[in-house]
Amino acid sequence: MDDFDAQAATWESNPVHLERTRAIARAIRSLVPLSRTMRGLEVGCGTGLLSFALHDDLGTVLATDPSQGMIDVLAGKIEAAKAENIQALRVDLATESIPGSFHLVFLQMALHHIPDVEGFLLSAWESLEEGGWICIADLDSEDGSFHGLETAGIHRGFDRPDLVRDVQGAGFHVVDIDTVFVIRRGSGVEERLYPVFLLVARKA
């Protein structure tokens, strides 16, 4: 987590992170009937951009991340904004059990950091109330250039049909999967496009 700890202080200075979050939040609102009675859980929240984008639509949000640096930045934001319905918790839900029960589990660019995707999906299903929702925003399959070929221990995006199969295998009904944002790197003939999808599924 050292790399993310080092990036935490400047994470939100990248406009792509902000634009991507806004696009994902809009898509979630359009597909999930959010309400102030719902308990939400963000997995791999970073500095809590998506938790902050959705917290006014939810009753409570537990924002979790394995990086202490990210959680420290988020805790400062919560205090400054007096966002009393967001709780920041340092925990690695790739290896630890999900604490509590929720109506909504959401992830932004975090699933590719979870080694055992099928195991995580089963854990998420168990943590959700009947009729609860899971929203996963992540990269389409890519050649490794997004993080760099030297980066180990992550998934190089996801093949959509394969992920749908895994989500269904965990017991969810998939409601939608579609592109919600495109990350652009480079320019001209060197420009690379990395589509970001949002998968929405329900425990029903």
N, C-alpha and C positions, 0 to 999 in steps of 0.2 A: 504493500500500500504506500510505500515511500514516494512513488511517483505522483500519486494522487494527492498525498499530503502536501507535496511541493507545489502542486498546481492550484491548490484550494483558494489561496488568496486572490488569484487573478482569473479564476475560472469564469466569472461572469463578465469579464472585460471582453470576452470573445462574442461578437454579435451573433454568430451562427448558433451558439448555445441558446441565446435568448429567442431568436427567431424559430428555432426548432421546437423549443418548449411551447411557444405560443401556438404553433401549428398543431402540435400534439394535443394540447389542452382543448383547442377548438373542436378537434375531431372527437375527443372523448365526450365532450358535452353534447355533441350532435348524435351520439350513439347510445349513451348511457343516461338513464333518468336519475341524475344526481339529486340528492336532497340533504337537508340539514339533519336528518335522522341517521345518516350513514357514517360508519366508521371506515376510514380509508387507511391503507398501508402502502407506502412507497418503498420499494426495494431498490437499493443502490441509488439513493436520492442525491448524492453529491452535495451541492450547496442548497438543495431544496427548491430548485427552480419550479419543478412541476408541482410539488406540494404547495408552494405559495400560489401558483396559478389556479389551483383547484380548491384551496382551503375554504374560501367563502361559499363554495357550493356543497360542502360537506360538514358534518357535525364535528368530527375530530379526524386528525391525520397523525399517524405514527410514521415519521420519516426516518429510515434506517440506512446506514452505510457502514462498510468496514473501515473506512478511512477516518481516523481521528481528526485530521486536518479539515476535511470536508464537514464533519459534524461540528467542529468548533466554529467554523464560519456560519453554518446554519443556525447554531445556537445564538450567535450574536445577532443575526437577522431577526430571529424570533423575538428576542428581547427588545430590539430597536423598534420593531413594528407592533409590539404588544399583541402578537398573533397567538392568543392564548389557547387556540384549539389545535396547534401543531406541537408535537413532542419530537425532539431529536434523540435518536438512540444509536450508539455505535454498536453494531452487531453485524456479523457476516452470515446472511441468510443462505449463502451458498453451502454452508456447512452446519449451521445451527438451526434449530427449529423456529418456526414463526411464532412470535409471542402473541397470544390472544386470538380472538375471532373478529372477522371483518366483513363488510359488505362490498368492499372494493379493494383489489390489489392492483397496483400499477407500477410499471417499470419503464424508464426511458434510457435506452442505450446501456442497459445493465445485464440483460440476459446473456449476451455474448461473453460476459465475465464469469458466468456460472458453469462450472465443468459438467455437472450432472443435471442437464435440463429436465429430463424426464422425472428425476427424483424431486427437483424443485417444484415442478408442476403438480405432482401428487401432494406435496406439502401445502402448496397454495390452495388446492382443492379442499383439503382437510380444514384449512384455516378460515374458509369462507362460509358464511351463513347460506342456507338454502336460498337460491335465487340471486346469490352474489355474483360479482363480475370480476374478470381479470382483463387488464388492458396492457398489452406488450408492444412497445415501440422499439424497433431495432433495425439493423441493417439487413438488406438483402445479401445473399451470398456474394462475396467479393474475393479477389485474388490475394489478399493479405496486404495489399498496399495501403489500406486505410490506417492500420496501426504500425505498419512496417513489418517486413518479413522476419526481422529478428525478434519480434514480440512473441513470446511463448505463452501457452496456457489459456488462450482465448479462442472462441469460435470465430471463424472468418465470415461473419454474417450467417444468415439462415436461408435455406430453400423454403419458400412459402408452403408448398404442399407437404413437405416433410414436417414442418412445424405444426401445421394444422392437424396432421395425423397424430403428432405427439400430444397436442392439447386435447384432442378428442379422446385419445387413449387414457388420459388422466381423468376423464369423466365429464369434460366440459362440452357444451354446445357452442360451436363457433358461430358468431353472429356476423362478423365482417372481418376482412383483411384487405387493406388497400394502402397505396402510397400516400403519405401525408406530408412528406418533405423530401427535398433532394439536397444533399451536401455537395457543394462544388469546390474542387481544389484544382489549382493551376489555372491556366488560361489558354485560349487559342487551341491549337492542335494538341497541346499538353493537358487540356482540361480533363479532369476525371469526375464522373458523376457517381454518387453513392446514394441510391434511393433508401429512404427510411419508411418502413411500413408500420401501420398500427393494426394489431390483431385484437379484436374484442370478442370475448367468449363469456358464457354464463354457466353457473352451476345450477342446473335445472333438470 
